[in-house]
Amino acid sequence: MPREASDPWTWLTRAKSNLARARLGRTSPEVAWEDPCFDAQQAAEKALKALLIALGIPFPKIHDLARLLELIRPHLPVPVELEALARLNPFAVAGRYPGDLPEATEEDWKEALLLAEQAVAWAERVLAGD
């Protein structure tokens, strides 16, 4: 039976799935760096939305990580390293289409992956009550 969309752990599971794909990076020359960066952005977004669900805070269907953090901030202290999450915003939509952004690089991917890992780990700690 599928887990409900109202279950924060379902969202965290999906965040971890995106994170696992992001960790693969550029598995072949045919893979654009934008693609694992997109998965990193999605991992962070779903982790933040898991927290919002757990906190009972409704959220709009947006990809803006800075806005999602704004919704969380009055209820939870946000780790300082996650303030940089907004740098992943371009990978949510514009990075998926040619010509909308400069091509992503391996360095972009490394930064995106680190931020996503931090966001997912934080969400998991909060959800687990640690």
C-alpha positions as CSV (number, residue, x, y, z in Angstrom):
1,M,0.0,0.0,0.0
2,P,1.5,3.4,-1.0
3,R,2.4,5.8,1.8
4,E,0.4,9.0,2.0
5,A,1.6,12.3,0.6
6,S,0.8,13.7,4.1
7,D,3.5,11.4,5.7
8,P,6.8,13.3,6.1
9,W,8.7,10.1,6.0
10,T,7.3,9.4,2.5
11,W,8.8,12.7,1.4
12,L,12.1,12.0,3.1
13,T,12.2,8.6,1.3
14,R,11.8,10.4,-2.0
15,A,14.4,12.9,-1.0
16,K,16.8,10.1,-0.4
17,S,16.0,8.6,-3.8
18,N,16.9,11.9,-5.5
19,L,20.0,12.1,-3.4
20,A,21.1,8.6,-4.4
21,R,20.7,9.6,-8.0
22,A,22.6,12.9,-7.5
23,R,25.5,11.0,-5.9
24,L,26.0,9.1,-9.1
25,G,27.1,12.3,-10.8
26,R,28.0,12.1,-14.4
27,T,28.0,8.4,-15.1
28,S,28.9,8.8,-18.8
29,P,29.8,11.6,-21.2
30,E,26.1,11.7,-22.3
31,V,25.0,12.8,-18.9
32,A,24.9,16.6,-18.5
33,W,26.0,17.9,-15.1
34,E,22.6,19.7,-14.9
35,D,20.9,16.3,-14.4
36,P,22.6,15.3,-11.1
37,C,22.3,18.9,-10.0
38,F,18.6,18.7,-10.6
39,D,18.4,15.6,-8.5
40,A,20.4,17.3,-5.7
41,Q,17.9,20.3,-5.8
42,Q,15.0,17.9,-5.7
43,A,16.5,16.0,-2.7
44,A,16.8,19.3,-0.8
45,E,13.3,20.4,-1.8
46,K,11.6,17.2,-0.7
47,A,13.6,17.1,2.5
48,L,12.3,20.7,3.4
49,K,8.8,19.8,2.4
50,A,9.0,16.7,4.7
51,L,9.8,19.1,7.6
52,L,7.0,21.4,6.6
53,I,4.5,18.5,6.6
54,A,5.8,17.3,10.0
55,L,5.4,20.8,11.4
56,G,1.8,21.1,10.0
57,I,2.8,24.1,7.8
58,P,1.0,24.2,4.4
59,F,3.3,25.1,1.5
60,P,2.8,26.3,-2.0
61,K,3.8,24.1,-5.0
62,I,7.1,25.9,-5.5
63,H,10.7,24.9,-6.1
64,D,12.2,28.0,-4.3
65,L,14.3,26.6,-1.5
66,A,14.8,30.0,0.1
67,R,11.1,30.4,0.4
68,L,10.7,27.0,1.9
69,L,13.3,27.8,4.5
70,E,11.4,31.0,5.3
71,L,8.4,28.9,6.1
72,I,10.4,26.7,8.4
73,R,12.5,29.3,10.1
74,P,9.9,30.6,12.6
75,H,9.4,27.0,13.9
76,L,12.9,25.5,13.7
77,P,16.4,26.9,13.8
78,V,17.9,26.5,10.3
79,P,21.6,25.4,10.3
80,V,23.7,28.1,8.9
81,E,25.2,25.9,6.1
82,L,21.7,25.5,4.7
83,E,21.3,29.2,4.1
84,A,23.1,28.5,0.8
85,L,20.4,26.2,-0.5
86,A,19.0,28.9,-2.7
87,R,22.0,28.4,-5.0
88,L,20.3,25.2,-6.1
89,N,17.1,27.0,-7.3
90,P,18.2,27.4,-10.9
91,F,18.6,23.6,-11.2
92,A,14.9,23.1,-10.4
93,V,13.5,24.3,-13.7
94,A,15.8,26.4,-15.8
95,G,18.7,23.9,-15.5
96,R,16.7,21.2,-17.2
97,Y,16.4,22.9,-20.5
98,P,19.1,23.9,-23.0
99,G,20.1,27.5,-23.2
100,D,18.3,28.7,-20.0
101,L,21.5,28.7,-17.9
102,P,25.2,28.4,-18.5
103,E,26.2,24.7,-18.5
104,A,26.7,23.2,-15.1
105,T,30.1,22.0,-14.1
106,E,31.5,19.3,-11.9
107,E,32.2,22.0,-9.3
108,D,28.5,23.0,-9.5
109,W,27.5,19.3,-8.9
110,K,29.9,19.0,-5.9
111,E,28.4,22.0,-4.3
112,A,24.8,20.9,-5.1
113,L,25.5,17.4,-3.7
114,L,27.0,18.7,-0.5
115,L,24.1,21.1,0.1
116,A,21.5,18.3,-0.6
117,E,23.3,15.9,1.7
118,Q,23.2,18.4,4.5
119,A,19.5,19.2,3.9
120,V,18.5,15.5,3.9
121,A,20.5,14.7,6.9
122,W,19.1,17.7,8.8
123,A,15.5,16.7,7.9
124,E,16.1,13.2,9.0
125,R,17.6,14.3,12.3
126,V,14.6,16.6,13.0
127,L,12.0,14.0,12.0
128,A,13.7,11.3,14.2
129,G,13.7,13.7,17.1
130,D,17.4,14.0,17.4
